[in-house]
Amino acid sequence: MDPIVRDALEVLLVVAVGGILWSAVWRVRRGEVTVARCAACGRTSSRAYEACPHCGASMPNR
Ligand SMILES: [Zn+2]
């Protein structure tokens, strides 16, 4: 394979993986991903849980 083509594919792969990671980070930072913080112990949890998995306190429903 032409080394220039191989380099181009490598750059494309890095850009694609980086873009996916970056968009995931931004979604978490903008609050689009449901990450909730437990009011009792302050640790991050998910709204999918009815109770905090760390301390067992009930999670507020939105
Ligand atoms: Zn908790």
N, CA, C, O and the ligand as a Tripos MOL2 file, in Angstrom:
@<TRIPOS>MOLECULE
protein
  249   247    63     0     0
PROTEIN
NO_CHARGES

@<TRIPOS>ATOM
      1 N           0.8540   -1.2040    0.0000 N.3       1 MET1
      2 CA          0.0000    0.0000    0.0000 C.3       1 MET1
      3 C           0.8860    1.2480    0.0000 C.2       1 MET1
      4 O           1.9470    1.2710    0.6240 O.2       1 MET1
      5 N           0.4430    2.2600   -0.6930 N.am      2 ASP2
      6 CA          1.1610    3.5300   -0.7470 C.3       2 ASP2
      7 C           1.2580    4.1220    0.6600 C.2       2 ASP2
      8 O           0.2390    4.2650    1.3350 O.2       2 ASP2
      9 N           2.4640    4.4680    1.1140 N.am      3 PRO3
     10 CA          2.6020    5.0030    2.4890 C.3       3 PRO3
     11 C           1.8020    6.2750    2.7210 C.2       3 PRO3
     12 O           1.3710    6.5400    3.8420 O.2       3 PRO3
     13 N           1.6000    7.0640    1.6680 N.am      4 ILE4
     14 CA          0.8100    8.2990    1.8460 C.3       4 ILE4
     15 C          -0.6480    7.9420    2.1270 C.2       4 ILE4
     16 O          -1.2950    8.5620    2.9720 O.2       4 ILE4
     17 N          -1.1560    6.9430    1.4150 N.am      5 VAL5
     18 CA         -2.5340    6.4940    1.6390 C.3       5 VAL5
     19 C          -2.6710    5.9450    3.0530 C.2       5 VAL5
     20 O          -3.6670    6.1910    3.7330 O.2       5 VAL5
     21 N          -1.6430    5.1860    3.4950 N.am      6 ARG6
     22 CA         -1.6870    4.6010    4.8410 C.3       6 ARG6
     23 C          -1.6840    5.7020    5.9030 C.2       6 ARG6
     24 O          -2.4100    5.6230    6.8940 O.2       6 ARG6
     25 N          -0.8630    6.7220    5.6830 N.am      7 ASP7
     26 CA         -0.8370    7.8580    6.6200 C.3       7 ASP7
     27 C          -2.1930    8.5560    6.6510 C.2       7 ASP7
     28 O          -2.6880    8.9150    7.7200 O.2       7 ASP7
     29 N          -2.7910    8.7470    5.4770 N.am      8 ALA8
     30 CA         -4.0880    9.4300    5.4030 C.3       8 ALA8
     31 C          -5.1490    8.6310    6.1430 C.2       8 ALA8
     32 O          -5.9670    9.2010    6.8640 O.2       8 ALA8
     33 N          -5.1390    7.3090    5.9670 N.am      9 LEU9
     34 CA         -6.1130    6.4660    6.6730 C.3       9 LEU9
     35 C          -5.9030    6.5480    8.1790 C.2       9 LEU9
     36 O          -6.8610    6.5800    8.9510 O.2       9 LEU9
     37 N          -4.6320    6.5810    8.5860 N.am     10 GLU10
     38 CA         -4.3300    6.6590   10.0130 C.3      10 GLU10
     39 C          -4.8510    7.9740   10.5930 C.2      10 GLU10
     40 O          -5.4420    7.9890   11.6730 O.2      10 GLU10
     41 N          -4.6330    9.0670    9.8800 N.am     11 VAL11
     42 CA         -5.1240   10.3770   10.3350 C.3      11 VAL11
     43 C          -6.6450   10.3630   10.4190 C.2      11 VAL11
     44 O          -7.2210   10.8510   11.3910 O.2      11 VAL11
     45 N          -7.2990    9.8000    9.3950 N.am     12 LEU12
     46 CA         -8.7670    9.7170    9.4080 C.3      12 LEU12
     47 C          -9.2650    8.9460   10.6200 C.2      12 LEU12
     48 O         -10.2360    9.3400   11.2650 O.2      12 LEU12
     49 N          -8.5830    7.8360   10.9230 N.am     13 LEU13
     50 CA         -9.0000    7.0030   12.0620 C.3      13 LEU13
     51 C          -8.8550    7.7720   13.3690 C.2      13 LEU13
     52 O          -9.7470    7.7450   14.2170 O.2      13 LEU13
     53 N          -7.7200    8.4610   13.5240 N.am     14 VAL14
     54 CA         -7.4880    9.2400   14.7520 C.3      14 VAL14
     55 C          -8.5310   10.3340   14.8870 C.2      14 VAL14
     56 O          -9.0660   10.5560   15.9730 O.2      14 VAL14
     57 N          -8.8260   11.0290   13.7700 N.am     15 VAL15
     58 CA         -9.8200   12.1090   13.8050 C.3      15 VAL15
     59 C         -11.1980   11.5490   14.1440 C.2      15 VAL15
     60 O         -11.9420   12.1600   14.9110 O.2      15 VAL15
     61 N         -11.5440   10.3890   13.5790 N.am     16 ALA16
     62 CA        -12.8600    9.7960   13.8310 C.3      16 ALA16
     63 C         -12.9970    9.3940   15.2990 C.2      16 ALA16
     64 O         -13.9960    9.7160   15.9420 O.2      16 ALA16
     65 N         -11.9970    8.6950   15.8270 N.am     17 VAL17
     66 CA        -12.0510    8.2600   17.2300 C.3      17 VAL17
     67 C         -12.0520    9.4710   18.1550 C.2      17 VAL17
     68 O         -12.7990    9.5090   19.1330 O.2      17 VAL17
     69 N         -11.2170   10.4570   17.8470 N.am     18 GLY18
     70 CA        -11.1670   11.6670   18.6570 C.3      18 GLY18
     71 C         -12.4890   12.4090   18.6360 C.2      18 GLY18
     72 O         -12.9290   12.9250   19.6640 O.2      18 GLY18
     73 N         -13.1290   12.4690   17.4700 N.am     19 GLY19
     74 CA        -14.4160   13.1450   17.3590 C.3      19 GLY19
     75 C         -15.4890   12.4620   18.1810 C.2      19 GLY19
     76 O         -16.3080   13.1260   18.8160 O.2      19 GLY19
     77 N         -15.4900   11.1300   18.1750 N.am     20 ILE20
     78 CA        -16.4800   10.3810   18.9600 C.3      20 ILE20
     79 C         -16.2650   10.6470   20.4510 C.2      20 ILE20
     80 O         -17.2190   10.9050   21.1840 O.2      20 ILE20
     81 N         -15.0190   10.5830   20.8910 N.am     21 LEU21
     82 CA        -14.7120   10.8280   22.3040 C.3      21 LEU21
     83 C         -15.0900   12.2540   22.6800 C.2      21 LEU21
     84 O         -15.6760   12.4830   23.7380 O.2      21 LEU21
     85 N         -14.7600   13.2100   21.8210 N.am     22 TRP22
     86 CA        -15.0060   14.6220   22.1170 C.3      22 TRP22
     87 C         -16.5030   14.9020   22.2240 C.2      22 TRP22
     88 O         -16.9460   15.6150   23.1240 O.2      22 TRP22
     89 N         -17.2820   14.3320   21.2910 N.am     23 SER23
     90 CA        -18.7320   14.5720   21.3410 C.3      23 SER23
     91 C         -19.3340   13.9290   22.5870 C.2      23 SER23
     92 O         -20.2760   14.4750   23.1620 O.2      23 SER23
     93 N         -18.8100   12.7820   23.0160 N.am     24 ALA24
     94 CA        -19.3140   12.1410   24.2340 C.3      24 ALA24
     95 C         -19.0250   13.0170   25.4410 C.2      24 ALA24
     96 O         -19.8840   13.1930   26.3050 O.2      24 ALA24
     97 N         -17.8060   13.5730   25.5030 N.am     25 VAL25
     98 CA        -17.4440   14.4590   26.6150 C.3      25 VAL25
     99 C         -18.3630   15.6640   26.6380 C.2      25 VAL25
    100 O         -18.8180   16.0780   27.7050 O.2      25 VAL25
    101 N         -18.6460   16.2390   25.4560 N.am     26 TRP26
    102 CA        -19.4900   17.4300   25.4070 C.3      26 TRP26
    103 C         -20.9160   17.1340   25.8120 C.2      26 TRP26
    104 O         -21.5630   17.9560   26.4590 O.2      26 TRP26
    105 N         -21.4200   15.9480   25.4310 N.am     27 ARG27
    106 CA        -22.7880   15.6050   25.8220 C.3      27 ARG27
    107 C         -22.9070   15.4780   27.3340 C.2      27 ARG27
    108 O         -23.9070   15.8920   27.9200 O.2      27 ARG27
    109 N         -21.8860   14.9060   27.9650 N.am     28 VAL28
    110 CA        -21.9100   14.7920   29.4290 C.3      28 VAL28
    111 C         -21.8400   16.1770   30.0480 C.2      28 VAL28
    112 O         -22.5650   16.4700   30.9990 O.2      28 VAL28
    113 N         -20.9660   17.0390   29.5140 N.am     29 ARG29
    114 CA        -20.7960   18.3710   30.0900 C.3      29 ARG29
    115 C         -22.0340   19.2350   29.9070 C.2      29 ARG29
    116 O         -22.3090   20.0880   30.7510 O.2      29 ARG29
    117 N         -22.7890   19.0420   28.8320 N.am     30 ARG30
    118 CA        -24.0050   19.8310   28.6210 C.3      30 ARG30
    119 C         -25.2130   19.2030   29.2990 C.2      30 ARG30
    120 O         -26.3170   19.7430   29.2290 O.2      30 ARG30
    121 N         -25.0120   18.0790   29.9460 N.am     31 GLY31
    122 CA        -26.0910   17.4580   30.7040 C.3      31 GLY31
    123 C         -27.0660   16.6790   29.8540 C.2      31 GLY31
    124 O         -28.1680   16.3740   30.3090 O.2      31 GLY31
    125 N         -26.6890   16.3460   28.6250 N.am     32 GLU32
    126 CA        -27.6100   15.5800   27.7840 C.3      32 GLU32
    127 C         -27.6200   14.1100   28.1870 C.2      32 GLU32
    128 O         -28.6160   13.4100   28.0110 O.2      32 GLU32
    129 N         -26.4970   13.6580   28.7300 N.am     33 VAL33
    130 CA        -26.4360   12.2940   29.2330 C.3      33 VAL33
    131 C         -26.9020   12.3300   30.6830 C.2      33 VAL33
    132 O         -26.4950   13.2040   31.4480 O.2      33 VAL33
    133 N         -27.7470   11.3900   31.0570 N.am     34 THR34
    134 CA        -28.3560   11.4450   32.3860 C.3      34 THR34
    135 C         -27.3450   11.0270   33.4440 C.2      34 THR34
    136 O         -27.2490    9.8560   33.8110 O.2      34 THR34
    137 N         -26.5980   12.0070   33.9200 N.am     35 VAL35
    138 CA        -25.7160   11.7860   35.0560 C.3      35 VAL35
    139 C         -26.2670   12.6150   36.2040 C.2      35 VAL35
    140 O         -26.3890   13.8340   36.0910 O.2      35 VAL35
    141 N         -26.5910   11.9740   37.2810 N.am     36 ALA36
    142 CA        -27.1510   12.6810   38.4330 C.3      36 ALA36
    143 C         -26.1680   12.5810   39.5910 C.2      36 ALA36
    144 O         -25.3890   11.6320   39.6820 O.2      36 ALA36
    145 N         -26.2150   13.5550   40.4560 N.am     37 ARG37
    146 CA        -25.3620   13.5390   41.6320 C.3      37 ARG37
    147 C         -26.2360   13.2830   42.8480 C.2      37 ARG37
    148 O         -27.2630   13.9330   43.0390 O.2      37 ARG37
    149 N         -25.8150   12.3290   43.6670 N.am     38 CYS38
    150 CA        -26.5850   11.9860   44.8510 C.3      38 CYS38
    151 C         -26.5630   13.1500   45.8320 C.2      38 CYS38
    152 O         -25.5010   13.6890   46.1420 O.2      38 CYS38
    153 N         -27.7400   13.5360   46.3200 N.am     39 ALA39
    154 CA        -27.8330   14.6590   47.2520 C.3      39 ALA39
    155 C         -27.3000   14.2730   48.6250 C.2      39 ALA39
    156 O         -26.8910   15.1390   49.3980 O.2      39 ALA39
    157 N         -27.3010   12.9880   48.9310 N.am     40 ALA40
    158 CA        -26.8840   12.5470   50.2580 C.3      40 ALA40
    159 C         -25.3750   12.3810   50.3600 C.2      40 ALA40
    160 O         -24.7730   12.8520   51.3250 O.2      40 ALA40
    161 N         -24.7470   11.7200   49.3810 N.am     41 CYS41
    162 CA        -23.3110   11.4470   49.4940 C.3      41 CYS41
    163 C         -22.5000   12.2150   48.4610 C.2      41 CYS41
    164 O         -21.2720   12.2410   48.5470 O.2      41 CYS41
    165 N         -23.1660   12.8520   47.4720 N.am     42 GLY42
    166 CA        -22.4710   13.7020   46.5210 C.3      42 GLY42
    167 C         -21.7720   12.9670   45.4110 C.2      42 GLY42
    168 O         -21.1310   13.6010   44.5730 O.2      42 GLY42
    169 N         -21.8680   11.6460   45.3670 N.am     43 ARG43
    170 CA        -21.2000   10.8980   44.3220 C.3      43 ARG43
    171 C         -22.0990   10.8110   43.0900 C.2      43 ARG43
    172 O         -23.3240   10.8420   43.2020 O.2      43 ARG43
    173 N         -21.4750   10.7020   41.9100 N.am     44 THR44
    174 CA        -22.2550   10.6470   40.6750 C.3      44 THR44
    175 C         -22.9410    9.2950   40.5670 C.2      44 THR44
    176 O         -22.3830    8.2480   40.8960 O.2      44 THR44
    177 N         -24.1750    9.3690   40.0920 N.am     45 SER45
    178 CA        -24.9630    8.1600   39.9150 C.3      45 SER45
    179 C         -25.7120    8.3110   38.6050 C.2      45 SER45
    180 O         -25.4000    9.2080   37.8220 O.2      45 SER45
    181 N         -26.6800    7.4700   38.3510 N.am     46 SER46
    182 CA        -27.5040    7.5850   37.1650 C.3      46 SER46
    183 C         -28.9590    7.6650   37.5740 C.2      46 SER46
    184 O         -29.3800    7.0800   38.5720 O.2      46 SER46
    185 N         -29.7330    8.4200   36.7640 N.am     47 ARG47
    186 CA        -31.1610    8.5050   37.0660 C.3      47 ARG47
    187 C         -31.8740    7.1880   36.8010 C.2      47 ARG47
    188 O         -33.0470    7.0270   37.1380 O.2      47 ARG47
    189 N         -31.1580    6.2500   36.1950 N.am     48 ALA48
    190 CA        -31.7600    4.9350   35.9620 C.3      48 ALA48
    191 C         -31.9610    4.1950   37.2780 C.2      48 ALA48
    192 O         -32.8030    3.3010   37.3720 O.2      48 ALA48
    193 N         -31.1800    4.5710   38.2990 N.am     49 TYR49
    194 CA        -31.3200    3.9260   39.6020 C.3      49 TYR49
    195 C         -32.4150    4.6190   40.4070 C.2      49 TYR49
    196 O         -32.5550    5.8410   40.3570 O.2      49 TYR49
    197 N         -33.1670    3.8480   41.1300 N.am     50 GLU50
    198 CA        -34.1600    4.4550   42.0160 C.3      50 GLU50
    199 C         -33.5160    4.8990   43.3180 C.2      50 GLU50
    200 O         -33.9770    5.8460   43.9550 O.2      50 GLU50
    201 N         -32.4550    4.2160   43.7100 N.am     51 ALA51
    202 CA        -31.7270    4.5940   44.9170 C.3      51 ALA51
    203 C         -30.2490    4.6950   44.5770 C.2      51 ALA51
    204 O         -29.7620    4.0160   43.6730 O.2      51 ALA51
    205 N         -29.5410    5.5460   45.3080 N.am     52 CYS52
    206 CA        -28.1090    5.7150   45.0880 C.3      52 CYS52
    207 C         -27.3860    4.3830   45.3090 C.2      52 CYS52
    208 O         -27.5610    3.7570   46.3540 O.2      52 CYS52
    209 N         -26.5730    3.9400   44.3340 N.am     53 PRO53
    210 CA        -25.8670    2.6660   44.5060 C.3      53 PRO53
    211 C         -24.7490    2.7550   45.5400 C.2      53 PRO53
    212 O         -24.2230    1.7290   45.9710 O.2      53 PRO53
    213 N         -24.3800    3.9770   45.9430 N.am     54 HIS54
    214 CA        -23.2800    4.1440   46.9010 C.3      54 HIS54
    215 C         -23.7740    4.1350   48.3400 C.2      54 HIS54
    216 O         -23.2120    3.4480   49.1930 O.2      54 HIS54
    217 N         -24.8440    4.9110   48.6080 N.am     55 CYS55
    218 CA        -25.2770    5.0440   49.9980 C.3      55 CYS55
    219 C         -26.7140    4.5810   50.2090 C.2      55 CYS55
    220 O         -27.1580    4.4660   51.3520 O.2      55 CYS55
    221 N         -27.4640    4.3080   49.1100 N.am     56 GLY56
    222 CA        -28.8150    3.7790   49.2530 C.3      56 GLY56
    223 C         -29.8940    4.8310   49.4060 C.2      56 GLY56
    224 O         -31.0690    4.4910   49.5420 O.2      56 GLY56
    225 N         -29.5140    6.1170   49.3870 N.am     57 ALA57
    226 CA        -30.5230    7.1730   49.4860 C.3      57 ALA57
    227 C         -31.3630    7.1960   48.2230 C.2      57 ALA57
    228 O         -30.8490    6.9240   47.1380 O.2      57 ALA57
    229 N         -32.6340    7.5120   48.3400 N.am     58 SER58
    230 CA        -33.5010    7.5280   47.1520 C.3      58 SER58
    231 C         -33.1420    8.7040   46.2630 C.2      58 SER58
    232 O         -32.8930    9.8070   46.7480 O.2      58 SER58
    233 N         -33.1150    8.4640   44.9570 N.am     59 MET59
    234 CA        -32.7390    9.4930   44.0080 C.3      59 MET59
    235 C         -33.9500   10.3140   43.6140 C.2      59 MET59
    236 O         -35.0400    9.7620   43.4620 O.2      59 MET59
    237 N         -33.7830   11.6430   43.4420 N.am     60 PRO60
    238 CA        -34.9040   12.4610   42.9830 C.3      60 PRO60
    239 C         -35.2440   12.1410   41.5360 C.2      60 PRO60
    240 O         -34.3400   11.9910   40.7140 O.2      60 PRO60
    241 N         -36.4910   12.0350   41.2160 N.am     61 ASN61
    242 CA        -36.9160   11.7270   39.8460 C.3      61 ASN61
    243 C         -37.1210   13.0110   39.0530 C.2      61 ASN61
    244 O         -38.1980   13.6070   39.0760 O.2      61 ASN61
    245 N         -36.0790   13.4230   38.3590 N.am     62 ARG62
    246 CA        -36.0560   14.6200   37.5190 C.3      62 ARG62
    247 C         -36.6930   15.7990   38.1970 C.2      62 ARG62
    248 O         -36.7530   16.8850   37.6210 O.2      62 ARG62
    249 ZN        -25.5180    8.4910   47.6830 Zn       63 ZN63
@<TRIPOS>BOND
     1     1     2 1
     2     2     3 1
     3     3     4 2
     4     3     5 am
     5     5     6 1
     6     6     7 1
     7     7     8 2
     8     7     9 am
     9     9    10 1
    10    10    11 1
    11    11    12 2
    12    11    13 am
    13    13    14 1
    14    14    15 1
    15    15    16 2
    16    15    17 am
    17    17    18 1
    18    18    19 1
    19    19    20 2
    20    19    21 am
    21    21    22 1
    22    22    23 1
    23    23    24 2
    24    23    25 am
    25    25    26 1
    26    26    27 1
    27    27    28 2
    28    27    29 am
    29    29    30 1
    30    30    31 1
    31    31    32 2
    32    31    33 am
    33    33    34 1
    34    34    35 1
    35    35    36 2
    36    35    37 am
    37    37    38 1
    38    38    39 1
    39    39    40 2
    40    39    41 am
    41    41    42 1
    42    42    43 1
    43    43    44 2
    44    43    45 am
    45    45    46 1
    46    46    47 1
    47    47    48 2
    48    47    49 am
    49    49    50 1
    50    50    51 1
    51    51    52 2
    52    51    53 am
    53    53    54 1
    54    54    55 1
    55    55    56 2
    56    55    57 am
    57    57    58 1
    58    58    59 1
    59    59    60 2
    60    59    61 am
    61    61    62 1
    62    62    63 1
    63    63    64 2
    64    63    65 am
    65    65    66 1
    66    66    67 1
    67    67    68 2
    68    67    69 am
    69    69    70 1
    70    70    71 1
    71    71    72 2
    72    71    73 am
    73    73    74 1
    74    74    75 1
    75    75    76 2
    76    75    77 am
    77    77    78 1
    78    78    79 1
    79    79    80 2
    80    79    81 am
    81    81    82 1
    82    82    83 1
    83    83    84 2
    84    83    85 am
    85    85    86 1
    86    86    87 1
    87    87    88 2
    88    87    89 am
    89    89    90 1
    90    90    91 1
    91    91    92 2
    92    91    93 am
    93    93    94 1
    94    94    95 1
    95    95    96 2
    96    95    97 am
    97    97    98 1
    98    98    99 1
    99    99   100 2
   100    99   101 am
   101   101   102 1
   102   102   103 1
   103   103   104 2
   104   103   105 am
   105   105   106 1
   106   106   107 1
   107   107   108 2
   108   107   109 am
   109   109   110 1
   110   110   111 1
   111   111   112 2
   112   111   113 am
   113   113   114 1
   114   114   115 1
   115   115   116 2
   116   115   117 am
   117   117   118 1
   118   118   119 1
   119   119   120 2
   120   119   121 am
   121   121   122 1
   122   122   123 1
   123   123   124 2
   124   123   125 am
   125   125   126 1
   126   126   127 1
   127   127   128 2
   128   127   129 am
   129   129   130 1
   130   130   131 1
   131   131   132 2
   132   131   133 am
   133   133   134 1
   134   134   135 1
   135   135   136 2
   136   135   137 am
   137   137   138 1
   138   138   139 1
   139   139   140 2
   140   139   141 am
   141   141   142 1
   142   142   143 1
   143   143   144 2
   144   143   145 am
   145   145   146 1
   146   146   147 1
   147   147   148 2
   148   147   149 am
   149   149   150 1
   150   150   151 1
   151   151   152 2
   152   151   153 am
   153   153   154 1
   154   154   155 1
   155   155   156 2
   156   155   157 am
   157   157   158 1
   158   158   159 1
   159   159   160 2
   160   159   161 am
   161   161   162 1
   162   162   163 1
   163   163   164 2
   164   163   165 am
   165   165   166 1
   166   166   167 1
   167   167   168 2
   168   167   169 am
   169   169   170 1
   170   170   171 1
   171   171   172 2
   172   171   173 am
   173   173   174 1
   174   174   175 1
   175   175   176 2
   176   175   177 am
   177   177   178 1
   178   178   179 1
   179   179   180 2
   180   179   181 am
   181   181   182 1
   182   182   183 1
   183   183   184 2
   184   183   185 am
   185   185   186 1
   186   186   187 1
   187   187   188 2
   188   187   189 am
   189   189   190 1
   190   190   191 1
   191   191   192 2
   192   191   193 am
   193   193   194 1
   194   194   195 1
   195   195   196 2
   196   195   197 am
   197   197   198 1
   198   198   199 1
   199   199   200 2
   200   199   201 am
   201   201   202 1
   202   202   203 1
   203   203   204 2
   204   203   205 am
   205   205   206 1
   206   206   207 1
   207   207   208 2
   208   207   209 am
   209   209   210 1
   210   210   211 1
   211   211   212 2
   212   211   213 am
   213   213   214 1
   214   214   215 1
   215   215   216 2
   216   215   217 am
   217   217   218 1
   218   218   219 1
   219   219   220 2
   220   219   221 am
   221   221   222 1
   222   222   223 1
   223   223   224 2
   224   223   225 am
   225   225   226 1
   226   226   227 1
   227   227   228 2
   228   227   229 am
   229   229   230 1
   230   230   231 1
   231   231   232 2
   232   231   233 am
   233   233   234 1
   234   234   235 1
   235   235   236 2
   236   235   237 am
   237   237   238 1
   238   238   239 1
   239   239   240 2
   240   239   241 am
   241   241   242 1
   242   242   243 1
   243   243   244 2
   244   243   245 am
   245   245   246 1
   246   246   247 1
   247   247   248 2
@<TRIPOS>SUBSTRUCTURE
     1 MET1         2 RESIDUE 1 A MET
     2 ASP2         6 RESIDUE 1 A ASP
     3 PRO3        10 RESIDUE 1 A PRO
     4 ILE4        14 RESIDUE 1 A ILE
     5 VAL5        18 RESIDUE 1 A VAL
     6 ARG6        22 RESIDUE 1 A ARG
     7 ASP7        26 RESIDUE 1 A ASP
     8 ALA8        30 RESIDUE 1 A ALA
     9 LEU9        34 RESIDUE 1 A LEU
    10 GLU10       38 RESIDUE 1 A GLU
    11 VAL11       42 RESIDUE 1 A VAL
    12 LEU12       46 RESIDUE 1 A LEU
    13 LEU13       50 RESIDUE 1 A LEU
    14 VAL14       54 RESIDUE 1 A VAL
    15 VAL15       58 RESIDUE 1 A VAL
    16 ALA16       62 RESIDUE 1 A ALA
    17 VAL17       66 RESIDUE 1 A VAL
    18 GLY18       70 RESIDUE 1 A GLY
    19 GLY19       74 RESIDUE 1 A GLY
    20 ILE20       78 RESIDUE 1 A ILE
    21 LEU21       82 RESIDUE 1 A LEU
    22 TRP22       86 RESIDUE 1 A TRP
    23 SER23       90 RESIDUE 1 A SER
    24 ALA24       94 RESIDUE 1 A ALA
    25 VAL25       98 RESIDUE 1 A VAL
    26 TRP26      102 RESIDUE 1 A TRP
    27 ARG27      106 RESIDUE 1 A ARG
    28 VAL28      110 RESIDUE 1 A VAL
    29 ARG29      114 RESIDUE 1 A ARG
    30 ARG30      118 RESIDUE 1 A ARG
    31 GLY31      122 RESIDUE 1 A GLY
    32 GLU32      126 RESIDUE 1 A GLU
    33 VAL33      130 RESIDUE 1 A VAL
    34 THR34      134 RESIDUE 1 A THR
    35 VAL35      138 RESIDUE 1 A VAL
    36 ALA36      142 RESIDUE 1 A ALA
    37 ARG37      146 RESIDUE 1 A ARG
    38 CYS38      150 RESIDUE 1 A CYS
    39 ALA39      154 RESIDUE 1 A ALA
    40 ALA40      158 RESIDUE 1 A ALA
    41 CYS41      162 RESIDUE 1 A CYS
    42 GLY42      166 RESIDUE 1 A GLY
    43 ARG43      170 RESIDUE 1 A ARG
    44 THR44      174 RESIDUE 1 A THR
    45 SER45      178 RESIDUE 1 A SER
    46 SER46      182 RESIDUE 1 A SER
    47 ARG47      186 RESIDUE 1 A ARG
    48 ALA48      190 RESIDUE 1 A ALA
    49 TYR49      194 RESIDUE 1 A TYR
    50 GLU50      198 RESIDUE 1 A GLU
    51 ALA51      202 RESIDUE 1 A ALA
    52 CYS52      206 RESIDUE 1 A CYS
    53 PRO53      210 RESIDUE 1 A PRO
    54 HIS54      214 RESIDUE 1 A HIS
    55 CYS55      218 RESIDUE 1 A CYS
    56 GLY56      222 RESIDUE 1 A GLY
    57 ALA57      226 RESIDUE 1 A ALA
    58 SER58      230 RESIDUE 1 A SER
    59 MET59      234 RESIDUE 1 A MET
    60 PRO60      238 RESIDUE 1 A PRO
    61 ASN61      242 RESIDUE 1 A ASN
    62 ARG62      246 RESIDUE 1 A ARG
    63 ZN63       249 GROUP 0 **** ****
